[in-house]
Amino acid sequence: MNFLPLRRLLGKLRGFFWLLLMIPLLAHAQTPLYSTLDDYLRIQTQGLPGKVTYSIGQLDARTQLSECTAFEPFLPAGSKLWGNSTVGVRCLGPSSWTIYVPVKVNVSGNYLISARTMPAGYVISAADIVVRSGDLSTLPANIITDQAQAIGKTVKNGFAAGQPLRSDLLIAPWAVQQGQSVKTVSNGPGFSVSSEGKALNNALAGQLVQVRTASGQTVSGIARAGGIVEVAN
């Protein structure tokens, strides 16, 4: 009788049982590291909108890490704690090594979608918005979660009905519009001078706008809400 296949099978089984015995040891060895990562993720995700849950991936069982008593987690360049990501960990002593651990961050909360088709140039009102709930980390970047971030804004490229609203696809309303009557204000130590004029171009709050005064002079200033233009002395 040929016992070779049986011996091979027993050898494989011994290896499998050895691996099972090693798993608790590996998990125990990684406890300080994973505890540090858990604290880091809990603190770093506190400012995210909605309800946050996260999971920490397992290190490859073949990874050999020398002794470490002080860990420093960090976010690699270009990464963010949103969806599937990676967190780096440096050992500060007594050894010196760096590893990268896969993590997944899920954020459940409300977000806004368009109630109807909105073409470019459309100004959004409350009636144009529908609130939905879901995992924000699976949605496009710059998703809008607060109605105040959308109402009164102008659509840049257009939205299809049911499309999630994104802040990078909206334009803030003009603080000053071309042809609008504005008030120019010039402030200095102990004085303030104001006059009326007409805006010569559109401008968002904080942008430069040119104004033709009642005397026919053209001045430049910074557009502010309410049709105010701040002119330097």
C-alpha positions in Angstrom: 0.0 0.0 0.0 1.3 3.5 -0.8 1.3 5.7 2.3 2.9 8.7 0.6 -0.4 10.6 -0.1 -1.5 10.0 3.5 1.8 11.4 4.8 1.5 14.5 2.7 -2.1 15.0 4.0 -0.9 14.6 7.6 1.9 17.1 6.9 -0.6 19.6 5.6 -2.9 19.1 8.5 -0.1 19.6 11.0 0.7 22.9 9.2 -2.9 24.0 9.3 -3.3 23.2 13.1 0.0 25.0 13.8 -1.4 28.1 12.0 -4.6 27.9 14.1 -2.5 27.8 17.2 -0.5 30.9 16.1 -3.5 33.1 15.3 -4.2 34.0 19.0 -0.5 34.6 19.5 -0.4 37.0 16.6 -3.6 38.8 17.7 -2.1 39.2 21.2 1.2 40.5 19.8 -0.7 43.1 17.8 -3.0 44.3 20.6 -0.9 47.4 21.6 -0.6 48.4 17.9 -4.3 47.9 17.2 -5.2 49.7 20.4 -3.1 52.7 19.3 -4.7 52.6 15.8 -8.2 52.5 17.4 -7.5 55.5 19.6 -6.1 57.4 16.6 -9.1 56.6 14.3 -11.6 57.5 17.1 -10.0 60.9 17.6 -9.4 61.7 13.9 -12.9 60.9 12.8 -14.7 62.9 15.5 -15.3 65.9 13.2 -16.8 63.9 10.3 -20.5 64.4 9.6 -23.0 61.7 10.6 -22.4 58.5 12.4 -18.9 57.1 12.0 -17.9 53.4 12.2 -14.5 52.1 11.2 -12.7 48.8 10.9 -8.9 48.0 11.1 -7.5 45.5 8.6 -5.3 42.6 9.7 -1.6 42.6 9.1 -0.2 39.7 7.0 0.7 36.9 9.3 4.1 36.7 7.7 4.9 40.3 8.8 7.7 40.2 11.3 7.8 43.2 13.6 10.6 43.7 16.1 9.8 44.9 19.7 8.2 48.3 20.0 6.9 50.1 23.0 5.9 53.5 21.4 3.8 53.9 18.3 3.1 57.0 16.2 0.1 56.7 13.8 0.0 59.0 10.8 -2.0 59.6 7.6 0.1 59.1 4.5 0.3 61.9 2.0 -2.7 62.0 -0.3 -4.8 59.7 2.0 -7.9 60.7 4.0 -10.0 58.9 6.6 -12.9 58.3 4.2 -14.0 54.9 2.8 -11.1 52.5 2.1 -7.9 54.1 3.3 -4.5 53.4 4.9 -2.9 54.5 8.1 0.8 54.4 8.7 2.4 53.5 12.0 6.0 54.4 13.0 7.8 52.6 15.8 9.5 55.2 18.0 11.5 52.7 20.0 13.3 50.7 20.9 13.1 49.5 17.3 12.7 51.6 14.2 10.2 50.5 11.5 7.1 51.8 9.6 4.1 49.8 8.5 0.9 50.6 6.6 -2.4 49.2 7.9 -5.6 49.1 5.8 -8.6 50.7 7.4 -12.2 51.4 6.3 -14.2 54.4 7.5 -17.9 54.4 7.0 -19.9 57.6 7.6 -23.7 57.3 7.8 -25.7 60.5 7.6 -28.0 62.8 5.6 -27.1 64.2 2.2 -28.9 66.3 -0.4 -30.1 65.3 -3.9 -31.7 67.4 -6.6 -35.5 67.1 -6.6 -35.6 67.9 -10.3 -33.4 68.6 -13.3 -31.5 71.9 -12.7 -29.7 73.5 -15.6 -26.5 75.6 -15.4 -27.3 79.0 -14.0 -30.2 77.8 -11.9 -30.5 79.3 -8.4 -31.4 76.6 -5.9 -34.3 77.0 -3.4 -35.5 74.7 -0.6 -38.1 73.2 -3.0 -35.3 71.9 -5.2 -33.7 69.8 -2.5 -34.6 66.3 -1.2 -32.9 64.8 1.9 -31.6 61.3 1.7 -29.7 59.1 4.2 -26.9 56.6 3.5 -23.2 55.9 3.6 -21.5 59.2 2.7 -18.2 57.5 2.2 -19.5 55.8 -1.0 -20.7 59.1 -2.5 -18.8 61.6 -4.5 -16.3 64.0 -2.8 -17.6 67.4 -1.5 -21.1 66.0 -1.0 -23.5 68.5 0.6 -25.0 67.5 4.0 -26.6 70.8 5.1 -29.3 72.7 3.2 -27.7 76.0 4.1 -24.8 75.0 1.9 -27.0 74.8 -1.2 -29.9 77.2 -0.9 -29.3 80.4 -2.8 -26.3 79.0 -4.7 -26.1 78.9 -8.5 -25.7 75.6 -10.4 -22.4 75.5 -12.3 -22.8 72.7 -14.8 -26.3 71.3 -14.2 -27.8 68.5 -12.1 -30.0 65.6 -13.2 -33.0 64.7 -11.0 -31.9 62.6 -8.1 -28.2 63.5 -8.4 -26.3 64.2 -5.1 -25.4 67.9 -4.7 -21.7 68.7 -4.5 -20.2 72.0 -3.2 -17.7 72.1 -6.1 -20.5 72.2 -8.6 -22.3 75.2 -7.0 -21.4 78.9 -7.2 -22.0 81.4 -4.4 -24.5 84.2 -5.3 -23.0 87.4 -6.6 -22.5 89.9 -3.8 -22.5 92.7 -6.4 -23.9 92.4 -10.0 -23.0 94.5 -13.0 -25.2 97.6 -13.3 -26.3 97.4 -9.6 -26.4 100.5 -7.5 -23.8 100.1 -4.7 -22.4 102.0 -1.8 -18.7 102.6 -1.7 -17.2 102.9 1.8 -13.8 104.1 2.7 -12.8 103.9 6.3 -9.8 105.4 8.1 -8.7 106.5 11.6 -11.6 108.4 13.0 -13.5 108.8 9.7 -15.8 107.0 7.2 -16.7 108.3 3.8 -19.4 106.7 1.6 -20.9 107.5 -1.8 -23.2 105.9 -4.4 -22.1 104.3 -7.7 -22.8 101.7 -10.3 -21.0 98.3 -10.3 -19.2 97.7 -13.6 -18.8 93.9 -13.2 -20.1 91.0 -11.2 -18.2 90.0 -8.1 -18.5 87.4 -5.3 -18.0 88.5 -1.7 -14.3 89.3 -1.3 -13.6 89.7 -5.0 -12.5 92.9 -6.7 -15.2 95.1 -8.3 -15.0 98.3 -10.3 -17.5 101.1 -9.5 -18.3 104.2 -11.5 -19.2 107.0 -9.0 -21.8 109.8 -9.5 -18.9 112.1 -10.5 -17.9 109.7 -13.3 -14.7 108.5 -11.6 -13.9 104.7 -11.7 -12.7 103.2 -8.4 -11.9 99.6 -7.4 -12.9 97.9 -4.1 -13.8 94.7 -2.4 -17.4 93.5 -2.8 -19.3 92.8 0.3 -22.8 91.5 1.0 -25.6 94.0 0.7 -24.2 95.9 -2.2 -21.3 97.4 -0.2 -17.9 98.0 -1.8 -14.9 98.7 0.5 -12.5 101.1 -1.1 -9.0 101.5 0.2 -7.9 105.0 1.3 
